[in-house]
Amino acid sequence: MMKALTWHGTHDVRVDTVDDPEIINPRDAIIKVTSTAICGSDLHLYDGVIPAIRPGDILGHEFMGEVVETGKDSTLTKGQRVVVPFTISCGGCFHCKMQQYSCCDNSNPAEKQDMSATLYGHPMSALFGYSHLTGGYSGGQAEYVRVPFSDVGPIVVPDHLDDDRVLFLSDILPTGWMGAENADIQPDDTVAVWGCGPVGLFAIQSALVMGASKVIAIDHYPNRLALARQLGAEVIDFRGTDVREALMEMSGGIGVDAVIDAVGMEAHGFAPDNVIDIAKQKIGMGADRAAALKQAILAVRPGGRVSIPGVYGGMTDKFPLGAMMEKALQVRGGQTHVQRYTKDLLEKIEDGTLDTTFLISHRLPLEDAARGYKCFREEQDSWTKVVLKPGMELGQTK
């Protein structure tokens, strides 16, 4: 038996004792988790705005650890340290061969594909520790986890890089990188990023590495804006500024070249349509709160690019489709094709191009995960990123 964080309802997560995972398929591996993190998209589950999650489901999709058992067709060996992508991908289907790993045809079990196919026109690929729309696989906020297709997903990391430096290869670092890549950043571009959470901060860092001459970060939490400024971004506090006017002024009256929405479906703001969307979301009418995306589309210059790494799960009202068309915008989004990026990003971590530890604010024992979720949601300015450590004694924070 092992300890794992399980979902029991809106704002109700608990560390329970559950069965150990077992090898089911020949390509499986069992990982002993050494570090796992709470992601901003985990809060969508915590807030109850993602459908098809069930009481007792094990959460967590950012994790790494030591290989302790392998199926006969796994390419991993016992004792290796690996980071596991949050996307579960077979490696052999049409999409995987195109390196579109988050669109894998085979990872989501056939009996669970109809739910997402009805919503989106095609079945979703599988993800760890998320909804049954994405396969219902147990997540990594646990002492052990079964990793399907272990010959495709995990990346072996060298012993001289500690967990904190490589853990975020599992999700938020490649997500931020792909968010910047989808913005098709050109030399001398001015780029605006909505949201200074972990994905937004990595998108800012990535955009600067890719050659943007100016990156403008938009948020309202002082500490998160300070972290963005520390990376080299200029900042806008949207609660005290007309964002579109400020962006026009900061871009010489043209408008920014590219925008990145790193906020997603639970955007804040006081615009009337966002207040209505909040009400609809609270009573289960399924409206994503897309205030950041709407603002980004209106702010980007004609002919500009819109990148959407922020998570959306359903429909949204009053979307500025006319602005998108009339301004000739290019729009790209999607779950991250993590396996496409991990090798290159690992090299950038090793050579110091990318800093991955600056945003970690708290390290907690796995047993304290429920408090971590509560504080990460309610104290977002100071709780920028929470890393959970199985085996750490309760009461420790480092």
C-alpha positions in Angstrom: 0.0 0.0 0.0 1.1 3.6 -0.6 0.1 7.2 0.1 -1.5 9.2 -2.7 -3.4 12.5 -3.1 -6.9 11.8 -4.2 -9.8 13.9 -5.3 -13.1 13.8 -3.4 -15.0 16.8 -4.6 -14.6 20.6 -5.2 -11.9 21.9 -2.9 -11.7 18.4 -1.2 -8.4 16.6 -1.8 -7.0 14.1 0.7 -3.9 11.9 1.1 -5.2 8.4 1.3 -3.7 4.9 1.5 -4.3 3.1 -1.8 -3.0 0.0 -3.6 0.4 0.1 -5.1 0.5 0.3 -8.9 1.4 -2.9 -10.8 2.8 -3.6 -14.3 -0.2 -4.2 -16.6 1.4 -4.0 -20.1 4.9 -5.0 -21.3 5.8 -1.4 -22.0 5.0 -0.2 -18.5 7.4 0.9 -15.8 6.8 1.7 -12.1 8.4 4.9 -10.8 9.1 5.7 -7.2 8.3 9.3 -7.1 11.0 11.6 -5.6 9.4 15.0 -6.6 6.0 16.0 -7.8 4.4 19.4 -8.3 1.1 21.1 -8.1 0.2 22.7 -11.4 -2.1 25.6 -12.2 -4.2 23.2 -14.3 -4.6 21.0 -11.2 -6.5 23.9 -9.7 -9.1 23.5 -12.5 -9.8 20.0 -11.0 -9.7 21.4 -7.5 -12.2 24.1 -8.5 -14.5 21.5 -10.1 -14.6 23.0 -13.6 -13.2 20.0 -15.4 -15.8 17.2 -16.1 -15.4 13.5 -15.6 -13.3 13.3 -12.5 -14.3 10.8 -9.9 -13.9 10.5 -6.1 -10.7 8.6 -5.4 -8.9 9.6 -8.5 -5.2 10.1 -7.9 -4.1 13.6 -9.0 -0.8 15.0 -10.4 0.9 15.2 -13.8 4.2 16.8 -13.0 6.5 14.2 -11.5 9.8 12.4 -11.6 11.6 9.6 -9.8 13.5 6.4 -9.8 12.6 3.4 -11.9 11.9 0.4 -9.6 10.2 -2.1 -11.9 9.8 -2.5 -15.7 7.8 -4.5 -18.1 9.7 -6.8 -20.6 9.4 -4.2 -23.4 10.4 -1.1 -21.5 13.6 0.5 -22.5 14.2 1.8 -19.0 16.3 0.0 -16.3 16.0 -0.1 -12.6 17.7 2.7 -10.8 17.5 5.3 -13.5 16.3 8.8 -12.6 13.6 9.9 -15.1 11.3 12.8 -15.6 7.9 11.7 -17.0 5.9 13.9 -19.5 2.4 14.6 -18.5 1.2 13.5 -22.0 0.9 9.8 -22.4 1.9 8.8 -26.0 2.3 5.5 -27.8 5.1 6.7 -30.2 3.8 4.7 -33.2 0.5 6.3 -34.3 0.1 8.9 -37.0 0.3 11.8 -34.6 3.2 10.5 -32.6 5.2 10.0 -35.8 4.5 13.6 -36.6 5.8 14.5 -33.1 2.3 15.6 -32.2 2.5 13.6 -29.0 -0.4 15.3 -27.2 -2.7 14.1 -30.0 -1.8 10.4 -29.6 -4.5 8.1 -31.0 -3.8 5.1 -28.8 -3.1 6.2 -25.2 -6.7 7.0 -24.2 -8.6 3.7 -23.7 -11.2 3.0 -26.3 -14.0 2.8 -23.7 -13.3 6.4 -22.6 -12.9 8.0 -26.0 -16.6 8.8 -26.7 -16.8 11.4 -24.0 -14.2 13.7 -25.5 -15.1 12.8 -29.1 -18.5 14.2 -28.4 -17.1 17.4 -27.0 -14.3 18.1 -29.4 -15.0 16.1 -32.6 -12.1 13.7 -31.9 -11.0 11.8 -28.8 -8.5 13.4 -26.5 -5.1 11.8 -25.9 -4.3 10.6 -22.4 -2.8 12.6 -19.6 -1.6 11.6 -16.1 -3.8 12.4 -13.1 -6.5 14.3 -14.9 -10.0 13.7 -16.1 -11.5 10.5 -17.4 -11.9 12.5 -20.6 -8.1 12.0 -20.8 -8.0 8.3 -19.8 -8.4 8.3 -16.1 -4.8 7.3 -15.5 -3.5 7.6 -11.9 -1.3 10.6 -11.4 2.1 11.3 -9.8 1.1 13.0 -6.5 1.8 9.6 -4.9 4.6 7.5 -3.7 4.6 5.3 -6.8 3.0 5.5 -10.3 2.6 3.3 -13.3 4.0 4.8 -16.5 2.5 3.3 -19.7 4.6 3.5 -22.9 7.7 4.0 -20.8 9.8 3.4 -23.9 8.4 6.7 -25.4 7.8 9.2 -22.6 10.3 9.4 -19.8 13.6 11.1 -20.2 16.6 9.9 -18.2 18.3 12.7 -16.4 21.9 12.8 -15.1 22.7 12.5 -11.4 24.5 15.9 -11.2 21.2 17.7 -11.9 19.0 17.7 -8.8 15.3 17.2 -8.9 14.4 20.9 -8.7 16.4 21.7 -11.9 14.7 19.0 -14.1 11.3 18.4 -12.6 9.5 20.9 -14.7 10.5 19.1 -17.9 7.4 17.1 -17.1 5.1 20.0 -18.2 5.4 23.7 -17.4 8.9 24.3 -19.0 8.0 22.7 -22.4 4.5 24.2 -22.2 6.0 27.7 -21.8 8.5 26.9 -24.5 5.9 25.7 -26.9 3.7 28.7 -26.0 6.6 31.0 -27.2 7.3 28.8 -30.2 3.7 28.9 -31.3 3.9 32.7 -31.2 6.5 32.4 -34.0 8.8 35.0 -32.4 11.0 37.0 -34.7 14.0 39.1 -33.9 13.0 42.5 -32.5 9.4 41.4 -31.8 7.4 42.8 -28.9 5.5 40.1 -27.2 2.8 40.3 -24.5 2.2 37.5 -22.0 -1.0 37.3 -20.0 -0.4 35.5 -16.7 2.7 35.3 -14.6 2.1 31.9 -13.2 4.6 29.2 -13.8 3.7 28.6 -17.5 3.6 32.4 -18.1 7.0 32.9 -16.5 8.6 30.1 -18.6 6.9 31.6 -21.7 8.5 34.9 -20.9 11.9 33.3 -20.4 11.5 31.3 -23.6 10.4 34.3 -25.6 13.5 36.2 -24.6 15.8 33.3 -25.4 14.1 33.1 -28.8 15.1 36.7 -29.5 12.2 38.9 -28.6 13.4 42.4 -28.1 10.7 43.3 -25.6 8.4 41.0 -23.5 5.5 42.6 -21.5 4.0 40.6 -18.7 0.4 41.2 -17.5 -0.9 40.1 -14.1 -2.0 41.7 -10.8 0.0 39.8 -8.2 3.0 41.9 -7.1 5.4 39.0 -6.4 4.6 37.3 -9.7 5.1 40.6 -11.6 8.5 41.0 -9.7 9.5 37.5 -10.9 8.7 38.5 -14.5 10.7 41.7 -14.1 13.6 39.7 -12.7 13.5 37.7 -16.0 13.8 40.9 -18.0 10.2 41.6 -18.8 8.4 44.9 -18.6 5.2 44.6 -16.5 1.6 45.8 -16.4 -0.7 45.4 -13.4 -4.1 45.1 -15.1 -6.0 46.2 -12.0 -4.6 49.7 -12.2 -4.0 50.1 -16.0 -5.9 50.0 -19.2 -4.0 47.1 -20.7 -4.8 47.8 -24.4 -3.8 51.5 -24.1 -0.6 50.6 -22.3 0.3 48.0 -24.9 -0.3 50.4 -27.7 2.0 53.0 -26.1 4.7 50.4 -25.3 4.7 49.2 -28.9 5.0 52.5 -30.5 1.3 52.8 -31.4 1.3 49.7 -33.6 0.2 47.0 -31.2 2.3 44.0 -30.0 3.6 41.5 -32.6 2.5 38.4 -30.7 0.4 37.6 -27.6 0.5 34.5 -25.3 -2.4 33.6 -23.2 -1.0 31.7 -20.2 -4.1 32.2 -18.1 -6.8 29.9 -19.6 -10.3 29.2 -18.5 -10.3 30.8 -15.0 -9.3 34.3 -16.0 -9.8 37.2 -13.5 -11.1 40.6 -14.4 -14.1 42.9 -14.0 -15.4 43.2 -17.6 -19.1 42.5 -17.7 -18.8 39.4 -19.9 -16.2 37.9 -17.6 -18.4 38.5 -14.5 -21.2 36.6 -16.4 -18.8 33.8 -17.3 -17.8 33.4 -13.7 -21.4 33.1 -12.7 -22.0 30.5 -15.4 -19.0 28.5 -14.4 -20.0 28.5 -10.7 -23.4 27.0 -11.5 -22.1 24.5 -14.0 -23.2 26.0 -17.3 -19.8 25.3 -18.7 -18.6 28.7 -19.9 -14.9 29.1 -19.9 -13.7 32.4 -18.5 -11.7 33.7 -21.5 -11.2 37.3 -20.5 -7.4 37.1 -21.0 -7.7 35.6 -24.5 -10.3 38.1 -25.6 -8.2 40.9 -24.4 -5.1 39.5 -26.2 -6.9 39.2 -29.5 -8.0 42.8 -29.3 -4.5 44.0 -28.3 -2.3 42.2 -30.9 -1.5 44.1 -34.0 -3.1 43.3 -37.4 -1.2 40.4 -38.9 0.0 39.3 -35.5 0.2 35.9 -33.8 -1.9 34.5 -30.9 -0.6 31.6 -28.8 -2.7 29.8 -26.3 -0.9 27.5 -23.8 -3.5 28.3 -21.2 -6.0 25.4 -20.6 -9.6 25.6 -21.9 -12.1 22.8 -21.5 -15.4 23.9 -23.1 -17.2 26.8 -24.7 -16.9 30.5 -24.2 -19.3 33.4 -24.8 -18.8 36.6 -26.8 -15.6 35.4 -28.5 -14.1 38.2 -30.8 -14.1 36.0 -33.9 -14.6 39.0 -36.1 -11.5 40.7 -34.7 -9.5 37.5 -35.3 -10.6 37.3 -39.0 -10.5 41.0 -39.8 -7.1 41.5 -38.3 -5.7 38.5 -40.2 -4.4 36.8 -37.0 -2.7 33.5 -36.8 -3.9 31.4 -33.8 -2.2 28.3 -32.4 -2.8 26.4 -29.2 -3.0 22.9 -27.8 -1.7 20.6 -25.1 2.1 20.4 -25.2 3.9 17.9 -27.3 6.3 17.4 -24.4 8.4 14.6 -25.8 9.3 16.8 -28.8 11.1 19.3 -26.5 12.6 17.4 -23.5 16.1 16.6 -24.9 16.7 20.1 -26.2 15.4 21.7 -23.0 17.5 19.4 -20.8 20.6 20.7 -22.7 19.5 24.3 -22.1 19.1 23.6 -18.4 22.6 22.0 -18.3 24.3 24.8 -20.1 22.6 27.5 -18.0 20.5 29.0 -20.8 17.3 28.3 -18.8 16.8 28.8 -15.1 14.1 26.4 -13.7 14.3 26.9 -10.0 13.6 30.6 -9.5 9.8 30.2 -9.2 9.7 27.4 -6.6 8.3 29.0 -3.4 7.4 26.0 -1.3 8.5 22.4 -0.8 6.1 20.3 1.2 5.8 16.6 2.3 3.3 14.7 0.2 1.2 14.3 3.3 0.8 18.1 3.4 -0.5 18.2 -0.2 -4.1 19.3 0.7 -2.7 22.4 2.4 -0.5 23.0 -0.6 -3.5 23.0 -2.9 -5.5 25.4 -0.6 -2.6 27.8 -0.3 -1.6 27.6 -4.0 -5.2 28.6 -4.9 -5.8 31.2 -2.2 -2.4 32.8 -1.8 -1.2 32.9 -5.4 1.0 35.9 -5.0 3.4 34.2 -2.5 2.7 30.5 -3.4 4.1 30.6 -6.9 5.0 26.9 -7.2 4.7 24.0 -4.8 6.9 20.9 -5.0 5.7 17.9 -3.0 8.3 15.4 -1.7 7.2 11.9 -0.8 9.3 10.8 2.2 9.8 14.3 3.5 8.8 14.5 7.2 5.6 16.4 8.0 6.5 19.8 9.2 9.5 20.2 6.9 9.4 22.9 4.2 12.7 22.5 2.5 
